[in-house]
Amino acid sequence: MSIQSINRRQHERFLVNPGYTSTCVRIHPDEETFTRSGHIYDLSEGGVCFELDIPIEPGSTVSMQIDLPGLAGPEDIGPGRAVFVTGNVVWCDIEEPGAAKMALAITRYDRAGDKERLIRALSANRFLRAA
């Protein structure tokens, strides 16, 4: 087994359709509102792979709004249907032309019910498991 084949992730990742899975981001402590928007590629209970037009420096702390299509359900708690998280950017790829692809390690869920809402959406078999 090569070192590259070892999966160190704590949580299983799920692929989402970037065209239908939007996100808004704000950088701490500089921004008070969600000023940057982009798309999510995959996510898990512990992290998000996403893209924005403007790259964010790895190590930066950001808050993120995750808008999952079809997330609403009668058992949802908390205002709205989005999930809000805070975390740290762990890598940023600007090698390809176009938007910068990044990864966020989630350090906390910002509202009551957000973690449960995301886990429920990921457990509903609507998303493919990422390799």
Beta strands, then each sheet from edge to edge (+ up, - down):
strand 1: 14-15
strand 2: 22-27
strand 3: 36-43
strand 4: 47-52
strand 5: 61-67
strand 6: 83-93
strand 7: 100-109
strand 8: 128-129
sheet 1: 8+ 1- 3+ 2- 5+ 6- 7+ 4-
end
